């Protein structure tokens, strides 16, 4: 593990701005060190990992992104859960639940689809668009830099994990009132959330930006 050299006064003349890196956790500015494969450079102030290059990470990220895309589509179509109560049985998928809202509540349909389906899928498509030429040792795609910037900007709005947590809390509360059966989509969504977390942890954003500069 390496600690980058701190630059407390980046306005000094002669400073190479291309070598600077800012910590996304505490905004501390450093001169980026040379980091070898499987080494890490971390922030001395908040210990946030700044640089963590891995061999063949691009191919792994694309494979994980494609897996998540498939899981999102399948989890949106297949039954998510079914509830049995008082002799009545009702099951629904994520898409069926989203389009169940009408009138003034129809805005919830848009919110559900945007935050747990469309935005996560858009982030993954943008990531594949950015990484595909890089792993083939070709020049970056024409719009790769704005695409990766947009992908990072959408990160706070991709709420698959929040949706899974909300479902878990709701199911605990209704578990005593009805019999709840998890459908295939629920298990797909659980796997999806784990893979999304792994993907974000595997990604070295500094390495991607440097590749796009080249």
Secondary structure, 3 states (H helix, E strand, C coil): CEECEECCCCCCCCCCHHHEEECCCCCCEEECCCCCCCCCEECCCCCCEEECCCCCHHHHHHHHHHHHHHHHHHHHHCCCEEEEECCEEEEECHHHHHCCCCHHHHHHHHHHHHHHHHHHHHHHHHHHHHHHHHHCCCCCCCCHHHHHHHHHHCHHHCCHHHHHHHHHHHHHHHCCCCEEEECHHHHHHHHHHHHHHHHHHHCCHHHHHHHHHC
